[in-house]
């Protein structure tokens, strides 16, 4: 069975086609991911996440486009998100370490962090349905702007417009609440 036939069958829900494609690309994706992440667990997670997204979005696949390029784009985005999370975690830990001198301040910073998360979640939930969907797909699911546009059937500029307006609303909300929360938001989301 050719790769194109496998993709056509996968679009119809064929578990066999999915398994064939998985075995065809699993090692290459793992090697690609390991090269950047230097962690077996993280590389395995990337492979699983890539194929989870393939299965979840199987009906959107285009058998005329390069499946390999599609897989490696998803992998690249997931690797980027993992690395960004590591940087954000490091920045947050450094921020808390630099700004705390005793247990009282540590507790206060943890409360500020939780407060920021609560405010962000409330603000995200208050966005229009489409804007919220675009924001969650981008910032929480790690889907590229181009893939969001394809999945939602909207233009790339519309996706970027939704993201810009959502981020602007979040920045304003946090800045009004507390400058420290705003700075924490900038560290985490930009």
C-alpha positions as a Markdown table, in Angstrom:
| # | Residue | x | y | z |
|---|---|---|---|---|
| 1 | Unk | 0.0 | 0.0 | 0.0 |
| 2 | Unk | 1.4 | 3.4 | -1.0 |
| 3 | Unk | 1.6 | 6.2 | 1.5 |
| 4 | Unk | -1.1 | 8.1 | -0.3 |
| 5 | Unk | -3.4 | 5.1 | 0.0 |
| 6 | Unk | -2.6 | 4.8 | 3.7 |
| 7 | Unk | -3.6 | 8.4 | 4.2 |
| 8 | Unk | -6.8 | 8.0 | 2.2 |
| 9 | Unk | -7.6 | 4.9 | 4.4 |
| 10 | Unk | -6.6 | 6.7 | 7.6 |
| 11 | Unk | -9.0 | 9.6 | 6.7 |
| 12 | Unk | -11.8 | 6.9 | 6.6 |
| 13 | Unk | -10.8 | 5.8 | 10.1 |
| 14 | Unk | -8.6 | 2.8 | 9.3 |
| 15 | Unk | -6.6 | 1.7 | 12.4 |
| 16 | Unk | -4.4 | -0.5 | 10.1 |
| 17 | Unk | -3.4 | 2.5 | 8.0 |
| 18 | Unk | -2.7 | 4.5 | 11.2 |
| 19 | Unk | -0.5 | 1.7 | 12.5 |
| 20 | Unk | 1.4 | 1.4 | 9.2 |
| 21 | Unk | 2.1 | 5.1 | 9.1 |
| 22 | Unk | 3.1 | 5.1 | 12.8 |
| 23 | Unk | 5.6 | 2.3 | 12.2 |
| 24 | Unk | 6.9 | 4.0 | 9.1 |
| 25 | Unk | 7.7 | 7.3 | 10.8 |
| 26 | Unk | 8.0 | 6.5 | 14.5 |
| 27 | Unk | 11.8 | 6.1 | 14.6 |
| 28 | Unk | 12.5 | 9.1 | 12.4 |
| 29 | Unk | 10.3 | 11.3 | 14.6 |
| 30 | Unk | 11.9 | 10.0 | 17.8 |
| 31 | Unk | 15.5 | 10.6 | 16.4 |
| 32 | Unk | 14.5 | 14.1 | 15.3 |
| 33 | Unk | 12.9 | 14.9 | 18.7 |
| 34 | Unk | 15.8 | 13.4 | 20.7 |
| 35 | Unk | 18.3 | 15.5 | 18.8 |
| 36 | Unk | 16.7 | 18.7 | 20.3 |
| 37 | Unk | 15.4 | 17.5 | 23.6 |
| 38 | Unk | 18.2 | 15.1 | 24.8 |
| 39 | Unk | 15.6 | 13.1 | 26.7 |
| 40 | Unk | 14.1 | 9.7 | 25.9 |
| 41 | Unk | 10.9 | 10.5 | 27.7 |
| 42 | Unk | 10.4 | 13.8 | 26.0 |
| 43 | Unk | 11.2 | 12.4 | 22.6 |
| 44 | Unk | 8.7 | 9.5 | 23.2 |
| 45 | Unk | 6.1 | 12.1 | 24.3 |
| 46 | Unk | 6.6 | 14.1 | 21.1 |
| 47 | Unk | 6.1 | 11.0 | 19.0 |
| 48 | Unk | 2.9 | 10.1 | 20.9 |
| 49 | Unk | 1.6 | 13.6 | 20.7 |
| 50 | Unk | 2.3 | 13.9 | 17.0 |
| 51 | Unk | 0.3 | 10.7 | 16.2 |
| 52 | Unk | -2.4 | 11.6 | 18.6 |
| 53 | Unk | -2.9 | 14.8 | 16.7 |
| 54 | Unk | -2.8 | 12.9 | 13.4 |
| 55 | Unk | -5.5 | 10.6 | 14.6 |
| 56 | Unk | -7.6 | 13.4 | 16.1 |
| 57 | Unk | -7.4 | 15.4 | 12.8 |
| 58 | Unk | -7.3 | 12.5 | 10.4 |
| 59 | Unk | -10.3 | 13.8 | 8.4 |
| 60 | Unk | -8.5 | 17.0 | 7.6 |
| 61 | Unk | -5.5 | 15.3 | 6.1 |
| 62 | Unk | -4.7 | 16.1 | 2.4 |
| 63 | Unk | -3.3 | 13.1 | 0.6 |
| 64 | Unk | -1.8 | 15.4 | -2.0 |
| 65 | Unk | 0.5 | 17.2 | 0.4 |
| 66 | Unk | 3.6 | 15.8 | 2.1 |
| 67 | Unk | 2.6 | 13.7 | 5.1 |
| 68 | Unk | 6.2 | 13.6 | 6.3 |
| 69 | Unk | 6.3 | 17.5 | 6.3 |
| 70 | Unk | 3.0 | 17.5 | 8.2 |
| 71 | Unk | 4.4 | 15.2 | 10.8 |
| 72 | Unk | 7.6 | 17.0 | 11.3 |
| 73 | Unk | 5.8 | 20.4 | 11.5 |
| 74 | Unk | 3.7 | 19.0 | 14.4 |
| 75 | Unk | 6.8 | 17.6 | 16.0 |
| 76 | Unk | 8.7 | 20.9 | 15.6 |
| 77 | Unk | 5.8 | 22.8 | 17.2 |
| 78 | Unk | 5.6 | 20.4 | 20.1 |
| 79 | Unk | 9.3 | 20.5 | 20.7 |
| 80 | Unk | 9.2 | 24.3 | 20.6 |
| 81 | Unk | 6.4 | 24.3 | 23.2 |
| 82 | Unk | 8.3 | 21.9 | 25.4 |
| 83 | Unk | 11.4 | 24.0 | 25.2 |
| 84 | Unk | 9.4 | 27.2 | 25.8 |
| 85 | Unk | 7.8 | 25.7 | 28.8 |
| 86 | Unk | 11.2 | 24.8 | 30.2 |
| 87 | Unk | 12.4 | 28.4 | 29.6 |
| 88 | Unk | 9.2 | 29.7 | 31.2 |
| 89 | Unk | 9.6 | 27.4 | 34.2 |
| 90 | Unk | 13.2 | 28.4 | 34.6 |
| 91 | Unk | 12.2 | 32.1 | 34.3 |
| 92 | Unk | 9.5 | 31.7 | 36.9 |
| 93 | Unk | 11.8 | 29.8 | 39.3 |
| 94 | Unk | 14.4 | 32.5 | 38.8 |
| 95 | Unk | 11.8 | 35.3 | 39.3 |
| 96 | Unk | 10.6 | 33.7 | 42.5 |
| 97 | Unk | 14.1 | 33.0 | 43.7 |
| 98 | Unk | 15.2 | 36.6 | 43.0 |
| 99 | Unk | 12.2 | 38.3 | 44.5 |
| 100 | Unk | 11.9 | 36.2 | 47.7 |
| 101 | Unk | 14.1 | 36.5 | 50.7 |
| 102 | Unk | 12.0 | 34.5 | 53.2 |
| 103 | Unk | 9.0 | 32.1 | 53.4 |
| 104 | Unk | 6.5 | 35.0 | 53.7 |
| 105 | Unk | 7.5 | 36.4 | 50.3 |
| 106 | Unk | 7.6 | 32.9 | 48.7 |
| 107 | Unk | 4.0 | 32.3 | 49.8 |
| 108 | Unk | 3.0 | 35.7 | 48.5 |
| 109 | Unk | 4.6 | 35.1 | 45.1 |
| 110 | Unk | 2.9 | 31.7 | 44.9 |
| 111 | Unk | -0.4 | 33.4 | 45.6 |
| 112 | Unk | 0.4 | 36.0 | 42.9 |
| 113 | Unk | 1.1 | 33.3 | 40.4 |
| 114 | Unk | -2.1 | 31.5 | 41.3 |
| 115 | Unk | -4.0 | 34.8 | 41.1 |
| 116 | Unk | -2.5 | 35.5 | 37.6 |
| 117 | Unk | -3.6 | 32.0 | 36.4 |
| 118 | Unk | -7.1 | 32.5 | 37.8 |
| 119 | Unk | -7.4 | 36.0 | 36.1 |
| 120 | Unk | -6.0 | 34.6 | 32.8 |
| 121 | Unk | -8.5 | 31.7 | 32.9 |
| 122 | Unk | -11.4 | 34.0 | 33.6 |
| 123 | Unk | -10.4 | 36.4 | 30.9 |
| 124 | Unk | -9.9 | 33.5 | 28.4 |
| 125 | Unk | -13.4 | 32.2 | 29.3 |
| 126 | Unk | -14.9 | 35.6 | 28.6 |
| 127 | Unk | -13.5 | 35.9 | 25.1 |
| 128 | Unk | -15.8 | 35.3 | 22.2 |
| 129 | Unk | -16.2 | 31.6 | 21.2 |
| 130 | Unk | -14.0 | 31.9 | 18.1 |
| 131 | Unk | -11.3 | 34.0 | 19.8 |
| 132 | Unk | -11.2 | 31.7 | 22.7 |
| 133 | Unk | -10.9 | 28.6 | 20.5 |
| 134 | Unk | -8.1 | 30.2 | 18.5 |
| 135 | Unk | -6.2 | 31.3 | 21.7 |
| 136 | Unk | -6.6 | 27.9 | 23.4 |
| 137 | Unk | -5.4 | 26.1 | 20.2 |
| 138 | Unk | -2.4 | 28.3 | 20.0 |
| 139 | Unk | -1.3 | 28.8 | 23.5 |
| 140 | Unk | -2.5 | 25.7 | 25.3 |
| 141 | Unk | -2.5 | 23.0 | 22.5 |
| 142 | Unk | 0.6 | 24.4 | 20.7 |
| 143 | Unk | -1.0 | 24.4 | 17.2 |
| 144 | Unk | 0.6 | 26.6 | 14.6 |
| 145 | Unk | -1.3 | 29.6 | 13.3 |
| 146 | Unk | -1.4 | 28.1 | 9.8 |
| 147 | Unk | -2.8 | 24.8 | 11.2 |
| 148 | Unk | -5.4 | 26.7 | 13.2 |
| 149 | Unk | -6.5 | 28.5 | 10.1 |
| 150 | Unk | -6.9 | 25.2 | 8.2 |
| 151 | Unk | -8.7 | 23.4 | 11.0 |
| 152 | Unk | -11.2 | 26.3 | 11.6 |
| 153 | Unk | -11.5 | 27.2 | 7.9 |
| 154 | Unk | -10.5 | 30.8 | 8.4 |
| 155 | Unk | -7.7 | 32.9 | 7.0 |
| 156 | Unk | -4.2 | 33.1 | 8.6 |
| 157 | Unk | -4.7 | 36.9 | 9.2 |
| 158 | Unk | -7.9 | 36.2 | 11.0 |
| 159 | Unk | -6.1 | 33.8 | 13.3 |
| 160 | Unk | -3.4 | 36.3 | 14.0 |
| 161 | Unk | -6.0 | 39.0 | 14.6 |
| 162 | Unk | -7.8 | 36.9 | 17.2 |
| 163 | Unk | -4.5 | 36.1 | 18.9 |
| 164 | Unk | -3.4 | 39.7 | 19.0 |
| 165 | Unk | -6.7 | 40.9 | 20.4 |
| 166 | Unk | -6.8 | 38.1 | 23.0 |
| 167 | Unk | -3.3 | 38.8 | 24.2 |
| 168 | Unk | -4.1 | 42.6 | 24.3 |
| 169 | Unk | -7.2 | 41.9 | 26.4 |
| 170 | Unk | -5.2 | 39.7 | 28.8 |
| 171 | Unk | -2.4 | 42.2 | 29.1 |
| 172 | Unk | -4.8 | 45.0 | 29.9 |
| 173 | Unk | -6.7 | 43.0 | 32.5 |
| 174 | Unk | -3.5 | 41.9 | 34.3 |
| 175 | Unk | -1.9 | 45.4 | 34.2 |
| 176 | Unk | -5.0 | 46.9 | 35.8 |
| 177 | Unk | -5.0 | 44.1 | 38.5 |
| 178 | Unk | -1.3 | 44.3 | 39.4 |
| 179 | Unk | 2.0 | 45.3 | 37.7 |
| 180 | Unk | 3.7 | 42.2 | 39.1 |
| 181 | Unk | 1.0 | 39.9 | 37.6 |
| 182 | Unk | 1.5 | 41.7 | 34.3 |
| 183 | Unk | 5.2 | 41.1 | 34.3 |
| 184 | Unk | 4.6 | 37.4 | 35.2 |
| 185 | Unk | 2.2 | 37.2 | 32.2 |
| 186 | Unk | 4.8 | 38.7 | 29.9 |
| 187 | Unk | 7.3 | 36.1 | 31.0 |
| 188 | Unk | 5.0 | 33.2 | 30.5 |
| 189 | Unk | 3.2 | 34.1 | 27.2 |
| 190 | Unk | 5.6 | 36.1 | 25.1 |
